[in-house]
């Protein structure tokens, strides 16, 4: 059994698993929602996650933090 590294307190934001690299995939937007529901302002939540969570994604077998693409922002990226 694989021991996936998790971001504590963000189970709600899990959207999948990369079974090839054995990494949990989190939705960044849902992670922000978790912190806003806990009482942080939107900008504070982003700052916290950038400083303490998302920038640590280069840890071996660490989580993947994904920014979801919608049909609206897909056209902006192409």
Backbone as ProteinMPNN parsed JSONL, in Angstrom:
{"seq_chain_A": "XXXXXXXXXXXXXXXXXXXXXXXXXXXXXXXXXXXXXXXXXXXXXXXXXXXXXXXXXXXXXXXXXXXXXXXXXXXXXX", "coords_chain_A": {"N_chain_A": [[0.84, -1.188, 0.0], [0.516, 2.214, -0.809], [1.895, 5.108, 0.69], [0.589, 8.031, 0.509], [1.525, 11.452, 0.458], [-0.137, 13.961, 2.223], [-1.938, 17.08, 2.274], [-2.605, 18.487, 5.195], [-5.864, 18.899, 6.476], [-7.194, 19.476, 4.149], [-8.821, 17.625, 2.809], [-11.296, 17.883, 1.557], [-10.627, 19.175, -0.769], [-9.409, 17.373, -2.427], [-9.101, 16.047, -5.62], [-8.306, 13.976, -7.123], [-5.96, 11.299, -7.951], [-2.643, 10.752, -8.853], [-1.663, 7.918, -9.957], [0.55, 6.883, -11.165], [2.775, 8.454, -10.41], [2.259, 8.352, -7.788], [0.881, 10.384, -6.24], [-1.25, 12.67, -4.559], [-3.86, 14.707, -5.87], [-4.796, 18.017, -5.621], [-7.349, 20.523, -5.768], [-6.738, 23.844, -6.293], [-8.564, 25.981, -6.035], [-10.578, 24.891, -4.411], [-9.1, 24.496, -2.121], [-8.642, 27.11, -1.338], [-11.286, 27.804, -0.747], [-11.712, 26.217, 1.544], [-10.1, 27.523, 3.462], [-11.27, 30.07, 3.476], [-13.806, 29.473, 4.432], [-12.998, 28.812, 6.96], [-12.522, 31.278, 7.993], [-10.607, 33.069, 6.957], [-9.804, 35.892, 4.858], [-10.236, 36.109, 1.282], [-7.865, 36.936, -0.147], [-5.975, 36.616, 1.886], [-6.08, 33.875, 2.253], [-5.042, 32.92, -0.182], [-2.447, 33.988, -0.037], [-1.487, 32.65, 2.248], [-1.584, 29.949, 1.375], [0.154, 30.032, -0.838], [2.565, 30.645, 0.431], [2.898, 28.617, 2.35], [2.092, 26.103, 1.424], [1.57, 25.514, -1.444], [4.049, 26.109, -2.631], [5.645, 24.092, -1.793], [5.431, 21.944, -3.387], [7.352, 20.55, -4.755], [8.392, 18.465, -3.37], [9.436, 15.128, -3.108], [7.11, 12.776, -4.147], [5.182, 14.413, -3.102], [2.078, 16.272, -2.805], [0.118, 17.252, -5.72], [-0.811, 20.384, -6.866], [-3.471, 21.734, -8.405], [-4.689, 24.027, -10.782], [-7.872, 24.508, -11.765], [-9.259, 24.238, -15.074], [-11.684, 25.872, -16.898], [-14.284, 26.038, -19.407], [-14.52, 28.713, -19.956], [-12.047, 29.969, -19.123], [-10.314, 28.486, -20.617], [-10.247, 29.313, -23.276], [-8.875, 31.689, -22.967], [-6.347, 30.788, -22.401], [-5.433, 29.505, -24.636]], "CA_chain_A": [[0.0, 0.0, 0.0], [1.289, 3.437, -0.947], [1.638, 6.181, 1.642], [0.548, 9.31, -0.176], [1.666, 12.627, 1.305], [-1.36, 14.754, 2.167], [-1.973, 18.421, 2.843], [-3.52, 18.364, 6.332], [-7.032, 19.768, 6.552], [-7.72, 19.808, 2.831], [-9.41, 16.447, 2.165], [-12.391, 18.368, 0.71], [-10.074, 19.696, -2.008], [-8.819, 16.297, -3.224], [-9.882, 15.799, -6.836], [-7.808, 12.796, -7.816], [-4.683, 10.707, -7.573], [-1.747, 10.339, -9.934], [-1.201, 6.608, -9.498], [1.874, 6.627, -11.744], [3.757, 9.104, -9.541], [1.784, 8.139, -6.416], [0.685, 11.7, -5.646], [-2.617, 13.164, -4.449], [-4.08, 15.94, -6.624], [-5.707, 18.945, -4.961], [-7.847, 21.681, -6.502], [-6.345, 25.066, -5.588], [-9.763, 26.77, -5.712], [-11.242, 24.272, -3.26], [-8.256, 24.749, -0.944], [-8.954, 28.482, -0.934], [-12.61, 27.739, -0.123], [-11.561, 25.668, 2.897], [-9.569, 28.559, 4.355], [-12.264, 31.143, 3.585], [-14.828, 28.967, 5.36], [-12.394, 28.834, 8.292], [-12.477, 32.648, 8.482], [-9.644, 33.949, 6.292], [-10.227, 36.615, 3.669], [-9.792, 35.446, 0.056], [-6.457, 37.254, -0.404], [-5.175, 36.002, 2.953], [-6.036, 32.433, 1.985], [-4.09, 32.709, -1.274], [-1.1, 34.271, 0.481], [-1.128, 31.552, 3.138], [-1.333, 28.737, 0.592], [1.374, 30.227, -1.629], [3.732, 30.644, 1.32], [3.028, 27.449, 3.22], [1.621, 24.832, 0.882], [1.78, 25.308, -2.872], [5.461, 26.191, -2.998], [6.346, 22.891, -1.338], [4.978, 20.833, -4.235], [8.472, 19.844, -5.371], [8.796, 17.384, -2.478], [9.232, 13.821, -3.733], [5.804, 12.173, -3.856], [4.295, 15.391, -2.483], [0.842, 16.517, -3.552], [0.049, 18.115, -6.898], [-1.811, 21.431, -6.682], [-3.963, 21.976, -9.75], [-5.62, 25.12, -11.045], [-8.824, 23.938, -12.723], [-9.546, 24.966, -16.299], [-13.079, 25.83, -17.329], [-14.412, 26.423, -20.813], [-14.319, 30.163, -20.021], [-10.644, 30.368, -19.096], [-9.561, 27.709, -21.603], [-10.063, 30.173, -24.451], [-7.859, 32.681, -22.625], [-5.034, 30.135, -22.342], [-5.041, 28.987, -25.964]], "C_chain_A": [[0.881, 1.246, 0.0], [0.893, 4.44, 0.134], [1.733, 7.507, 0.909], [0.745, 10.434, 0.837], [0.446, 13.511, 1.108], [-1.115, 16.145, 2.724], [-3.036, 18.385, 3.948], [-4.651, 19.39, 6.271], [-7.687, 20.074, 5.22], [-8.301, 18.6, 2.094], [-10.536, 16.831, 1.204], [-11.885, 18.775, -0.678], [-9.405, 18.625, -2.87], [-9.717, 16.022, -4.428], [-9.371, 14.583, -7.611], [-6.482, 12.321, -7.281], [-3.91, 10.395, -8.854], [-1.129, 9.025, -9.471], [0.168, 6.255, -10.064], [2.967, 7.204, -10.854], [3.402, 8.976, -8.064], [1.665, 9.459, -5.654], [-0.792, 12.056, -5.635], [-2.712, 14.477, -5.214], [-5.15, 16.767, -5.915], [-6.122, 20.057, -5.914], [-7.505, 22.932, -5.694], [-7.564, 25.882, -5.165], [-10.481, 26.202, -4.494], [-10.422, 24.465, -1.986], [-8.491, 26.163, -0.421], [-10.292, 28.509, -0.207], [-12.528, 27.232, 1.314], [-11.107, 26.759, 3.863], [-10.534, 29.728, 4.522], [-13.384, 30.718, 4.533], [-14.319, 28.933, 6.797], [-12.19, 30.255, 8.82], [-11.455, 33.573, 7.844], [-10.32, 34.711, 5.152], [-9.633, 35.912, 2.452], [-8.302, 35.68, -0.2], [-5.527, 36.655, 0.644], [-5.017, 34.508, 2.717], [-5.026, 32.123, 0.882], [-2.665, 32.92, -0.781], [-0.609, 33.136, 1.379], [-0.743, 30.308, 2.331], [-0.073, 28.863, -0.257], [2.621, 30.1, -0.762], [3.969, 29.302, 2.007], [2.711, 26.101, 2.586], [2.017, 24.637, -0.567], [3.241, 25.323, -3.271], [6.281, 24.999, -2.514], [6.008, 21.688, -2.214], [6.117, 20.091, -4.919], [9.05, 18.753, -4.469], [8.498, 16.054, -3.173], [7.94, 13.194, -3.227], [4.861, 13.112, -3.112], [3.079, 15.63, -3.351], [1.061, 17.376, -4.798], [-1.079, 19.103, -6.641], [-2.212, 21.947, -8.052], [-4.888, 23.182, -9.785], [-6.594, 24.615, -12.096], [-9.019, 24.846, -13.941], [-11.016, 24.77, -16.64], [-13.136, 26.206, -18.805], [-14.191, 27.924, -20.978], [-12.845, 30.53, -20.055], [-9.781, 29.547, -20.048], [-9.268, 28.561, -22.832], [-9.006, 31.242, -24.19], [-6.458, 32.075, -22.667], [-4.52, 29.687, -23.706], [-4.658, 30.133, -26.887]], "O_chain_A": [[1.872, 1.316, 0.727], [-0.286, 4.6, 0.45], [2.824, 8.043, 0.712], [0.202, 10.383, 1.941], [0.038, 13.781, -0.022], [-0.213, 16.363, 3.533], [-4.227, 18.266, 3.662], [-4.426, 20.579, 6.046], [-8.639, 20.852, 5.164], [-8.27, 18.564, 0.864], [-10.718, 16.193, 0.167], [-12.637, 18.723, -1.652], [-8.883, 18.94, -3.94], [-10.919, 15.796, -4.289], [-9.942, 14.209, -8.635], [-5.948, 12.851, -6.306], [-4.458, 9.846, -9.81], [-0.182, 9.021, -8.685], [0.872, 5.416, -9.502], [3.963, 6.538, -10.572], [4.146, 9.432, -7.195], [2.252, 9.639, -4.587], [-1.508, 11.774, -6.596], [-1.77, 15.27, -5.215], [-6.252, 16.29, -5.645], [-5.34, 20.481, -6.765], [-7.929, 23.068, -4.546], [-7.595, 26.417, -4.057], [-10.942, 26.957, -3.638], [-10.983, 24.585, -0.896], [-8.533, 26.387, 0.789], [-10.424, 29.16, 0.829], [-13.199, 27.761, 2.2], [-11.662, 26.902, 4.952], [-10.607, 30.316, 5.601], [-13.853, 31.517, 5.343], [-15.105, 29.013, 7.741], [-11.742, 30.436, 9.952], [-11.434, 34.762, 8.162], [-11.285, 34.231, 4.558], [-8.639, 35.197, 2.573], [-7.559, 34.729, -0.442], [-4.416, 36.234, 0.323], [-3.948, 33.943, 2.953], [-4.245, 31.178, 0.997], [-1.778, 32.119, -1.074], [0.542, 32.713, 1.282], [0.296, 29.694, 2.578], [0.686, 27.902, -0.382], [3.617, 29.511, -1.181], [5.114, 28.903, 2.219], [3.034, 25.06, 3.159], [2.731, 23.686, -0.888], [3.628, 24.595, -4.185], [7.476, 24.91, -2.794], [6.266, 20.546, -1.832], [5.875, 19.095, -5.601], [10.094, 18.182, -4.783], [7.429, 15.882, -3.757], [7.714, 13.099, -2.021], [3.857, 12.671, -2.554], [3.056, 15.228, -4.515], [2.041, 18.112, -4.912], [-2.177, 18.71, -6.245], [-1.398, 22.525, -8.773], [-5.76, 23.339, -8.93], [-6.182, 24.32, -13.218], [-8.95, 26.07, -13.835], [-11.521, 23.648, -16.664], [-12.138, 26.644, -19.377], [-13.723, 28.365, -22.028], [-12.42, 31.309, -20.907], [-8.618, 29.887, -20.261], [-8.158, 28.529, -23.363], [-8.31, 31.655, -25.118], [-5.487, 32.78, -22.941], [-3.317, 29.514, -23.9], [-4.3, 29.902, -28.042]]}, "name": "protein", "num_of_chains": 1, "seq": "XXXXXXXXXXXXXXXXXXXXXXXXXXXXXXXXXXXXXXXXXXXXXXXXXXXXXXXXXXXXXXXXXXXXXXXXXXXXXX"}
